[in-house]
Amino acid sequence: MSKPAKKRPKSSKPVVDEIEVACKNLRDEALKYMKVRNFNKALGLYDQALEMNTNDQSALVARSKCYLQLGEPAKALQDAETALLLDKTNIRAIYQKAEALYYLGQFEHSLMFFHRGLRLRPELASFRLGVQKTQEAIENTIGSNAKNQPPQKKAPKVDKPKSAKKSPLSKEELDKRAARRLLGDLYVDKEYLENLLKHPDLKKADTNTEGVSEFAKDAINFLNNRQEFWRQQKPCTSLNAKKLDGNNGALPRW
């Protein structure tokens, strides 16, 4: 007498597929409301999508962007960080975290995440623009303190004899000139980060979990490696920054 065949458990894949399709439909509908700036309606749809799947990275990133539009950067930061816990290389989540930190006034941390995104996707102009605006914000903050200090007297100029020959450039100056040729516009970022590490107020920005100094050193190491790569490829050719700002300069669609 043959034994009855065991029933195979039904696969849960069709159910998962149905949830994914439903979430995508909700995100697509929410995007339409985002385009017409009806952010509250879009937020409700993103909430529904995340109720169905709490690990939907696309919905988390999109809702983070929606929260920023609604003027709630703290909630935007929370969604971006949740997405990064699921995938630390999610480029959209990195961008949203940098943006949220910027609007929270945490410019040093924002700068580091814009640099992290630029390191991962150097062709995206969005990260380069983010670096520029956070640098300006930091300079404005630090500069306001410097303006309150009494001006220092300038040393009197000493006229050099016309017959005097120019002194040879030091090794440090020669290295700087070579770096400018190789890195192009990126040299400004490298110089800024090096000066930022020397600033006495930088330690105040470091926390127990994320040190701004470590992020800055990481970005400088990346730029040094990039400089060495270009030196080996074309020793006398500078990086054409225009190539970074072409048609592929925007972030992929949300």
Buried (B, 14 or more C-beta within 10 A) or exposed (E): EEEEEEEEEEEEEEEEEEBEEBBBEBBEBBBEBBEEEEBEBBBBBBBBBBEBBEEBBBBBBBBBBBBBBBEBBEBBBBBBBBBBEEEEEBBBBBBBBBBBBBBBEBBBBBBBBBBBBBBBBBEBBBBBEBBBBBBEBBBEEEEEEEEEEEEEEEEEEEEEEEEEEEEEEEEEEEEBEBBBBBBBBBBBBBBBBEEBEEEEEBEEBBEEEEBBBEBBBBBBEBBEEBBEEBBEEEEEEBBEEEEBBEEEBEBEEB
